Amino acid sequence: CFFVCGNQDVHRLDLATKAETRITNSPGLKWDPYMTPDGKNYVWLRWNGPPDHADLYRGNVTGDLNPTPIIADG
């Protein structure tokens, strides 16, 4: 669905319980999520549309749905 669907969100899947937690809920495409070494946050790339650029965001693993831009300068 990459660059075909209108939106993509980041989710966390607990492999033991199969429980899914939504980490993002916003327009645009999000990809390449990585968990921080302390296990408390995720970082991912977000594309908001032309011109072609991606910004770096951070959100916590509990899925509070309030991501923080780390680099959002286009």
N, C-alpha and C positions, 0 to 999 in steps of 0.2 A: 504494500500500500504506500510505500515511500514516495512522496511527491505526487501521488495520484489522489489520495484521499484529502479532504480539506483539513483535517486535524488528526494529530496523533498525540497521545498522552503517555506519560511514564507511569508504570505500575510496579509494585513489588509483589512477588509471589513467595509465600512461605512454603517451602518444599515439603515440610513435614505435615502441615495441616491443609495445604492447598488454598489457604486464605489469601485473597488478593486485596491489596491496599493501593488506592489511586494516589499517586504522588503529585500529578499535575492535572489541571482542569481549565485549560485556556485555549484560545485560538492559536493556530500555527502548528508547525511540525516540531516535535521534540524527539531527539535521538541520542544515542551514545551515552546512556546513563552509567555513572560509576559511583559506587559507594565510597565515602571518605574513609581513610584508615581507622578513624575512631568508631566507625559504624553508626554515626548519628545523622549523617546527611548524605544526600545524593547530589551530584552535579551532572548537568546534561547540556547539550547544545539545543538552541531553539531558533528556528527560522520563521520570520514573520512575513515574508514575501519580498518581492523585488524592492530595491536592488538586491542582488544575491549577497546575503551576508548571514552569519549565524552569531548569536550571542550566547554567552555562558551563564547559566543559572544554577542556583543552589536551593534545595528544599530538604526538609527533614524527613526521616524515615517513617514518621507517624502519619504522614499525608495531610498536614495542616492546610495544604493547597494555597499557601502564600509564598511562592518562590521569591528568592532574592536575586536580583541581577548582580553578577560578579563583574562581567564585562558586557555592557550593553551599549556599545557606541556605534554599532552598525558596521 
